[in-house]
């Protein structure tokens, strides 16, 4: 009898863990609370340091997985409970309604006739969307936000020749038997409203690194163009600030692991798109380029005339006309500088994306709020509960390469666990 694994979260680590388990012969149930694969990685166009396209990496894994008849993928699904032990678990799952069933041909006719239009919350205020929405990504899907539909409107139903729209779709709760559980729920940016002195939320031109990725992705609100959210104009100067809320005893004392490299990658992108005349400032605590080819990438970015300032501003000022400015003491040159960038990109601390899941699964969190793998340092993938494993950034911050390598180790450990419990 082959074992069955539940993988929670379909970001890079979740997909990699599912892929490893599938290749070991296990049956895999992959659940994702969103409607696309990839998690935070789905917003990225290029990955550091070699500038590979993130979409290709995700799509290759997905194409392998869907060929496996023992692989099942559920979107808009979360875990509400878990019972059992010793390779005999019963998970209670909840799938939220999308109002679009498997008959959908992705023709888009429903979007064309939808009368409801509002600002897309993922577009930094630059793009409108409708109650019927096509979620770009892998595999790409349509969903209907029923709370946005005008009363009695059924225009989308009439337009759908495939009969794929079910406006009375309801959430479903059901149970699934599994033999092991892998938590791969990832990370989210720290709430930068807790650092009000840096202006986040006071100006549309002060954005997070993740929002920058959303801004210039090919299918994003600007069609891939780097512009100021306030007026759609190309910025002449951009300041990228690292360690926002990380390495900070008032907020998060640990390093986010990827902020420096994200800053370098974004600086590279800005120079590549806007040219040599665009001023790019990277304000940093330390540049931690510790991975393979990272130092070489750092040198390449410096060669593009990106200006590096070792220091952090104490406050960002937003003037009545929208002008941004801040003072910063460069500890490398011992000079006090004043910058007036057109746009500021903040690289925030990263925190556990689903800490509430710990109580649901009965597993422990560590001192930094991530799912604990402190039980056995020789195999840093095990939770404190037998049969439940932690993959990728659910265990702590790391870059994509290391998250996927960690998830590969998880798939091996979970396969071994099932075999030790008589499941082959």
Secondary structure, DSSP 8 states (H G I E B T S, - for coil): ---EEEEE--BHHHHHHHHHHHHTT-EEEEE-SSSSSBGGGGG-SEETTTTEEHHHHHHHHHHHHTT-TTEEEESSEEEEEEEEETTEEEEEEEE---SB-TT-----HHHHH---EEE-TTTTTS-EEESEEEE-SSS-EEEE-GGGS-TT--HHHHH-TT--B-TT---EEEEEEESEEEE---EEE--GGG-GGG-BTTBTTEEEHHHHHHHHSTTSTTTT----TTTS---SEEEEEEEESBS-TTSB-S--SSHHHHHHHHHHHHHHHH-TTSEEEEEES-----STTHHHHHHHHHTTT-EEEES--S-EEE-TTS-EEEEEEETTTTEEEEE--SEEEEEE-EEES-TTHHHHHT--B-TTSSB--TT-GGGTTB-SSTTEEE-GGGGS---HHHHHHHHHHHHHHHHHHHHHTT--
